[in-house]
């Protein structure tokens, strides 16, 4: 799980860098990453424009779906240019992650999801905070104006890495007819300034472990970010992501990993002793990723 978290934050980390973080041998890291690839837990190493660099609005829409054909539902939802992630869970609940160009798209997109997924009165969350367990920090750009920070050559570099973010610098240079030193310098700048998002398509359901989304309602809505960080610090690696939302003040959505249902139950029982009002758990059985309007910018 620690390897996955590092690669989610920066999928270009070398095996040596990962080994230094985790105090394991380079060979051990290599073998574990290859196993994750073979099991399809890591589906792809990706490079994209950081959503914050184009002022995209993160939103999550979720609820119980009454649809009979979920394959058809995910196909239709995935065709929309705003949809970047869909998670299906045990209670026939669907979680849809989207990047909106602006807040004015929210009503139309939420109506689209509600209609296509047959979800009545879905919960809609506008992302406020991301909390995670990783020694590597997720970097946000200082400026929200992509035109001031990325030029044509930068875009070409991201495009070359789009579907294989671990591609060697020399191959990227060949792709864009540039030099390795130029590519390395520009890529390092984009990473440092948070303009590029280097991550993985992570498919937890290919694992024998149990991955769950917990909907946690808090007793005190005023300290939701403090509680999210507390849950990460106290219950990692079982809780490895928490999201808070600006429009849902007493609510956290937490991503968990457990080896067994018994371990999951023990985790939930411990959380119930914290300052929470209620917990709803959804065991995940399918995860899908999509390119959005943001990725289309790479090919214009």
C-alpha angles and dihedrals in degrees: 000000000000091000091050092051092052092049092047088059097040119002092186094067109128121237087249092055092048091048090052091053094048102032092236129126120269090240092053091051092048092051093048093049091049090051090051089052094047091050089050090237086124103044099173143353106232141194121196140158107274108255090226090058090065095037092246118174116233114218135173122202119186144158145119114313121216092191118124097205109051092174089062091045094052091045092055094043091047092056091064113098092227098055116097104158139020126188124189121201144193098266091056086260119150126206117199122191118198142178112216123199090219141347092263089072092060100088095047094045095047090049089050092052092045092051099042095042093039092233115157115210096352121197111251119200128187107207115249106163139009117206122183146165110246137112087224119080124228107232122216120201119256092222127046095205109096093189090065095049110033125053131186095277092050090053090049090053092051090046091053090052096039098105098023113033092175092062111134117260091240091058092049089051090052091048094055098032094244137114128274092238092054093048092047093049094048094043092051089050093051091049093047093048094044095241096128127054112212110187146126136256097243116200107189095178091070087068126084087228123093119252118190141178113221120203103207122191112200128217092218112041094187095075101042095129091049090050092048092054090044091054090050093048095044103038105032133161088025089056107041104159134031127179127197125195131217094217098043103058102183099039138096129181111207129190113215138188125202136167094224144006088256091057090048091051091050090051092051092048091053091048091052088063090059125081094288131128098202143346128210117189127205118188109213123230104168137030127185133184130202140184114244138199085283092066091047087066087070092062102041 
